[in-house]
Amino acid sequence: MTTARFSSPTGRRIVAGMQVRSTLTVAVIGTTQTLAWASSYYLPAILADPIAAGLGVSKALFFALFSASLLLQASNLVLAAGLGWLALARGPGGLAGAWVLLGIGMALGLYDSAFATLTALYGLEARAPITGITLIAGFASTLGWPVSALLNESFGWRGACLGWAAVNLCICLPMNRLLVPRPAGPVRNAAAQAMAAAPTNGMAVLAVVFGAVGFVTGAMGAHLPRLLELAGASAGAAIAAASLMGPAQVAARLFEFGVLKRLHPLVSTRLALLMHPVGAAFLAALGGPAASIFALLHGAGNGLLTISRGTLPLALFGPAGYGLRTGIIVAPARVTAAAAPLLFGLLLDVMGMGALVVSAGLSLAALAALTLLRAQPAAARA
């Protein structure tokens, strides 16, 4: 009966309409996620120096306040308010207040809330939409770093902050408000009921894995251009190489969407955790000439890991209680990602390129922890 219904012209129109709405939702959320990441998380890598100099504070204090901001809970109104406050800041107090608002904005508006929205809309079928929005938002650093640098050169860092505030207020807010559908209700379907029991240690292991990943991601997001300069690349070459991280993320996500989607998310997660250490080995051995190789490998791994953060809990535990469960799982990642900009900056000051030993070691430790998990047959078919 189901087959006949969807074989009819009416049934085909219903399915086509659902696909169109799903594509529009992915496009809207992907676009607003790109702009939100570009105007918040990726801001310090370019504007830390001019803001610190303009406000007369040390760069260490700037990254300390940025780190603290990542511990708080965000969306477009809050991001716009935080960016506006940052543009008007006159000292350490104003800088701290701005990062408090920006931290609220990032926590409310970045990937985790988007993943939860898609899971509420599509249940076990959310893996493809999750991959879709990360495909688009993978260009956040590629867009954000050059645009921030251009705005800073043209209008100063205050003008750059106001420009990004306008983007959040005039583009992202209307798109999220008017074009993203509301979930109809809790997802209940036969596939969800048929899920095999998840590993009993699953949440603890994933918390450890994503906690380690959070530090590496936070460290590279804030310091990648500087790290590449320390490796021997010029300032321009470092920004150009770092900007390759976005295309690498997108390429890896396309590979996940086209090939790895047939496999359990554990496979892509394990593959992804190897990429940062391999890239670090190239950078340590070859220096500046390997800047692009490192950015590409780190970006590819980070691209897959972003998808894993949304799809691995879904595959192991199902859509019921997804928002609460993933909130618990990623709580350590919020702390480590928050600490990373400050701590990795200090490591770079003290150890230089040796700081890569820490980030690569954390990735390998996460890979070792992941071996404690075993995919369940029913979850693997999700």
Secondary structure, 3 states (H helix, E strand, C coil): CHHHHHHCHHHHHHHHHHHHHHHHHHHHHHHHHHHHHHCCCCCHHHHHHHHHHHHCCCHHHHHHHHHHHCCCCCCHHHHHHHHHHHHHCCCHHHHHHHHHHHHHHHHHHCHHHHHHHHHHHHHHHHHHHHHHHHHHHCCHHHHHHHHHHHHHHHHHHHHHHHHHHHHHHHHHHHHHHHHCCCCCCCCCCHHHHCCCCCCCCHHHHHHHHHHHHHHHHHHHHHHHHHHHHHCCCCHHHHHHHHCCHHHHHHHHHHHHHHCHHHCCHHHHHHHHHHHHHHHHHHHHHHCHHHHHHHHHHHHHHHHHHHHHHHHHHHHHHCCCCHHHHHHHHCHHHHHHHHHHHHHHHHHHHHHHHHHHHHHHHHHHHHHHHHCCCCCCHHHHCC
